[in-house]
Amino acid sequence: MPHLAAIILGAKAPLEVQEVQTPRPGPGPGELLVKNELVGLQPIDAKFAKAAMFPLQYPVVLGTSFGGTVTAIGDDVAGFSVGDKVAAKKTALAIGNESGAFQQYVIARDISASKLPKNMDLSLAVSLIGNLSTVVGLFTLSAGLEKPDLVGQAPARNRTVLVYGGTSSFGSLSVQYVKQAGYTVTTTTSPKHESFVSKLGAVKVIDHTQGQETVVKALIAEGPYDLVVDAISTPSTISVTAAVLGAQGGGEVYALQPPFGPETLPQGVTRKFASWHVRLSEEENAGLLKWAFNSYLPLAIAKGGLLPLPTQKVSGGLAGLNEALTVLNKGVSGVKIVVDPWE
């Protein structure tokens, strides 16, 4: 099927919109062919495109999260039909340019797609789905927290979690996910986004624009914490979260990025980093991956149990992805950058 895709021909090269041909006649077993109607950009997309931080085989079609309409289904697909509205995420094990979101038709795995109500605005689900596998991979698979129970009321766990950076797309989903699982959550934001973050379910929201010493003291006062997660993971934020852990005797700061260079942490404190979403894509964790996308997200959305970040649309269709990546690379807070590939 000929369609348009935004392709990177070499490291750090600008994206070029070209007509491409789907390399096979249709989706394979366990796959969906989706007419892509909204691309949700992730920070990792900018790192791939602008910084060439990871090795790629060029030419390449980037993009990991999107939403649209199912136009064909492969064998052994259950729970999806042609015409369904879905949001989907490219898994770590998906290979080939046909799985990249920066194009008009995308091959998705049914195990990492979420069926949506037909009248739902795609921006809601696309804003949420990009970080879902990272959230579940970190909190449930790696840190051992219980899953949310959206059928009943999760029991109070009597454990406290700090999520530093509640304004980020990962942080905002994390606060809600952990709260739904019955844990007590403290998070941070700036005054500009306090109204949004206060609705996520944290018992306390700390203004992180205050001086570092003030922020550390405020966070310590809400502890001690059974789990500390730094959703930003820059040197300045790690110095805060590490100081909080140091004050309670040490522990691990769960981070979304590795250190940018040598760092000195308080005695007994270590940075714990992994590609949290990759672990969820491993074969032995297929059941949890399926639960996250096929059960948790659709049910949470249907019940109105998740608050997404507002979206900021960059115009220009696929050609606008270059500008969108530039905006993302400069840093955004409190919004999700999206692009309509048919515009």
C-alpha positions in Angstrom: 0.0 0.0 0.0 1.6 3.3 -1.1 1.5 6.1 1.5 3.6 8.9 2.9 6.2 8.6 5.6 8.7 11.0 7.2 12.1 9.3 6.8 15.5 10.1 8.2 18.2 9.2 5.6 21.2 9.6 7.9 22.3 10.5 11.4 21.0 13.9 12.5 19.6 14.6 9.0 16.2 16.3 8.7 13.1 14.2 8.1 12.1 13.9 4.4 8.5 13.1 3.4 8.5 10.4 0.8 6.0 7.9 -0.7 6.7 4.4 0.6 5.3 1.0 -0.1 4.2 -1.3 2.8 6.8 -4.1 2.5 4.3 -6.9 2.8 0.7 -7.4 1.7 -0.8 -7.0 5.2 -0.4 -7.5 8.9 1.0 -10.8 10.1 -0.1 -13.0 13.1 -0.9 -10.9 16.1 -0.7 -7.6 14.1 -3.0 -4.8 13.1 -2.7 -2.4 10.2 -3.7 1.1 11.4 -4.6 4.2 9.5 -2.5 6.6 11.6 -4.5 9.7 12.5 -2.5 11.2 15.3 1.2 10.9 16.2 2.2 11.5 19.9 5.9 12.5 20.1 8.1 11.2 22.9 11.4 12.7 24.2 13.2 9.6 22.9 12.1 10.5 19.4 14.1 13.8 19.6 17.1 11.9 21.0 17.0 9.5 18.0 16.5 12.2 15.4 18.4 15.2 16.8 21.3 13.7 18.8 21.7 10.3 17.1 22.2 8.9 20.7 21.4 5.4 19.6 22.6 3.4 16.6 20.1 3.1 13.8 20.0 1.4 10.4 19.2 4.2 7.9 16.9 5.1 6.2 14.6 4.8 9.2 11.0 5.7 10.1 10.9 6.8 13.7 8.0 7.3 16.1 6.6 5.1 18.9 3.1 6.2 19.8 0.1 6.9 17.7 -3.7 6.5 17.3 -6.0 5.8 14.4 -8.4 3.3 12.8 -7.8 -0.4 12.2 -8.0 -1.2 8.5 -6.8 -4.8 8.5 -6.1 -7.6 11.0 -3.7 -10.5 10.9 -4.2 -14.1 12.0 -4.6 -14.9 15.7 -5.8 -11.5 16.6 -8.5 -11.4 19.3 -10.4 -8.4 20.6 -10.0 -6.1 17.5 -11.9 -5.7 14.3 -11.6 -3.6 11.2 -13.0 -0.2 11.9 -11.9 -0.1 15.6 -10.4 3.1 16.9 -7.1 2.3 18.7 -4.1 3.9 20.3 -0.9 1.9 20.0 2.7 1.9 21.1 5.7 0.4 19.3 7.3 -2.2 21.5 11.0 -2.7 22.0 10.9 -6.0 20.0 9.1 -4.5 17.0 11.5 -4.2 14.1 11.2 -2.8 10.6 10.1 0.6 9.3 6.5 -0.5 9.0 6.2 -0.2 12.8 7.4 3.5 12.9 4.7 6.0 13.8 6.0 8.8 11.5 3.8 7.6 8.6 0.2 7.4 7.5 -0.2 3.6 7.9 1.5 1.6 10.7 1.8 -2.0 11.6 1.0 -2.4 15.3 1.1 -5.4 17.6 -2.3 -6.3 19.1 -0.6 -6.9 22.5 0.4 -3.2 22.7 -2.7 -1.6 21.3 -5.7 -0.3 23.2 -9.2 -0.3 21.8 -11.1 3.0 22.3 -14.7 4.2 22.2 -15.5 5.4 18.7 -16.5 8.8 19.9 -13.3 9.4 21.9 -10.9 12.2 21.0 -7.7 10.4 20.0 -5.6 13.0 21.7 -6.6 11.7 25.1 -5.4 8.2 24.6 -2.3 9.2 22.5 -1.3 11.5 25.3 -1.3 8.7 27.8 -0.1 5.6 25.8 3.4 6.7 25.0 4.7 6.2 28.6 2.4 3.3 29.6 4.9 0.5 29.1 7.6 2.5 31.0 5.3 3.2 33.9 4.2 -0.4 34.2 7.7 -1.7 33.6 9.2 0.4 36.3 6.6 0.4 39.1 5.0 -3.1 38.8 7.6 -5.2 37.1 10.8 -3.7 38.5 9.9 -2.0 41.8 7.3 -4.7 42.7 4.3 -2.4 43.3 0.8 -3.9 43.0 -1.2 -3.2 39.9 -4.2 -0.8 40.0 -7.6 -2.5 40.5 -10.1 -0.6 38.4 -13.0 -2.9 39.1 -13.0 -2.4 42.8 -11.2 -0.1 45.2 -7.6 -0.8 45.7 -6.7 -1.3 49.4 -4.5 1.2 51.1 -1.0 -0.1 50.9 0.5 2.0 53.7 3.5 2.8 51.6 4.6 6.2 50.3 6.0 6.9 46.9 7.8 10.1 45.7 7.5 10.9 42.0 9.6 13.9 41.2 8.3 15.7 38.2 4.5 15.4 38.1 4.2 17.7 35.1 6.1 15.4 32.7 4.1 12.9 30.6 5.7 10.0 32.5 5.4 11.7 35.9 1.7 12.6 35.4 0.7 9.1 34.4 2.9 7.6 37.2 1.2 9.6 39.9 -2.2 8.4 38.8 -1.1 4.7 38.3 0.5 4.5 41.7 -2.5 6.2 43.4 -4.9 3.8 41.7 -2.9 0.9 43.1 -3.5 2.2 46.7 -0.2 3.9 47.4 0.3 7.4 48.9 2.0 9.7 46.4 4.0 13.0 46.8 5.1 14.8 43.6 6.5 18.1 42.4 5.6 20.8 39.9 5.9 24.5 39.2 3.2 27.0 40.2 2.2 27.3 36.5 1.0 23.7 36.5 -0.1 23.2 40.1 -3.8 23.2 39.1 -3.3 20.3 36.7 -1.0 18.3 38.9 -3.1 18.7 42.0 -5.9 16.7 40.2 -3.7 13.6 39.7 -4.2 12.2 43.1 -1.0 13.1 45.0 -1.5 13.8 48.7 1.1 16.6 48.5 2.4 18.7 45.6 5.7 20.6 46.2 6.8 23.6 44.2 10.1 22.6 42.7 11.0 26.1 41.6 12.0 27.0 45.1 15.6 26.9 46.2 17.1 23.4 46.3 17.5 23.4 50.1 13.8 24.4 50.5 12.6 21.7 48.1 14.6 19.0 49.8 13.3 20.0 53.2 9.7 20.1 52.0 10.1 16.6 50.4 11.8 15.1 53.5 8.9 16.4 55.6 6.4 14.3 53.6 8.5 11.1 53.9 10.0 8.7 54.5 9.5 7.1 51.1 9.4 3.4 50.3 10.1 4.3 46.6 11.7 7.4 45.0 11.3 7.9 41.3 12.9 10.8 39.4 10.8 11.4 36.3 13.3 14.1 35.0 16.6 12.6 36.0 18.9 15.5 35.2 21.9 16.3 37.4 19.9 19.0 39.2 16.9 16.8 40.0 18.9 13.8 40.9 20.8 16.0 43.5 17.4 16.7 45.1 16.0 13.2 45.1 19.3 11.7 46.2 19.4 14.2 49.1 15.9 13.1 50.2 17.0 9.5 50.2 20.2 10.3 51.9 18.3 12.0 54.7 16.4 8.8 55.3 19.4 6.5 55.4 20.0 5.8 51.7 18.4 3.8 48.9 17.9 3.7 45.2 16.7 6.6 43.0 14.8 5.0 40.1 15.8 7.2 37.1 14.6 7.6 33.5 18.1 8.5 32.3 21.6 7.3 33.0 24.1 9.8 34.5 25.4 12.4 32.1 28.9 12.1 33.6 30.5 11.4 36.9 28.2 12.2 39.8 28.7 12.2 43.6 25.7 11.0 45.5 25.1 10.9 49.3 26.5 7.8 51.1 24.2 4.8 50.6 22.4 6.3 47.6 22.6 4.9 44.1 21.0 5.8 40.8 19.0 2.8 39.4 18.5 3.1 35.6 17.2 0.7 33.1 15.2 0.7 29.9 12.1 0.0 31.9 9.8 -0.5 28.8 12.2 -3.1 27.3 11.7 -5.4 30.2 8.0 -5.3 29.8 8.4 -6.4 26.1 10.3 -9.5 27.0 8.5 -12.7 26.2 8.2 -13.8 29.9 6.3 -10.6 30.6 3.8 -10.8 27.8 0.9 -11.2 30.2 1.7 -8.0 32.0 2.2 -6.1 28.7 -1.2 -7.4 27.4 -2.9 -6.4 30.7 -1.4 -2.9 30.5 -2.6 -2.2 26.9 -5.6 -4.4 26.4 -7.2 -4.1 29.8 -5.8 -1.4 32.1 -5.7 1.6 29.7 -9.0 1.0 27.9 -10.8 0.4 31.2 -9.2 3.4 33.0 -10.1 5.7 30.1 -13.7 4.4 29.9 -14.1 5.0 33.6 -12.7 8.5 33.3 -9.9 7.5 35.7 -7.0 9.0 33.9 -6.2 12.7 33.3 -4.0 13.2 30.2 -1.7 16.1 29.5 -3.2 18.7 27.2 -1.9 18.4 23.7 0.0 20.9 21.6 -0.5 20.3 17.9 2.3 21.2 15.4 0.8 21.9 12.0 2.2 20.8 8.7 1.4 17.1 8.8 4.4 14.8 8.4 6.5 17.7 7.1 5.8 19.4 10.5 7.6 16.7 12.4 10.9 18.5 11.9 9.5 21.5 13.8 7.8 19.2 16.3 11.1 17.5 17.1 12.9 20.9 17.5 10.2 22.0 20.0 10.5 18.7 21.9 14.3 18.9 21.9 14.2 22.4 23.5 12.1 20.9 26.3 8.4 21.1 27.0 6.5 20.9 30.2 2.9 20.2 30.9 1.9 19.4 27.3 2.1 16.6 24.8 3.3 17.4 21.3 1.2 15.8 18.5 1.1 15.8 14.7 -1.7 14.9 12.3 0.0 12.8 9.5 -2.8 13.5 7.1 -2.9 17.3 7.5 
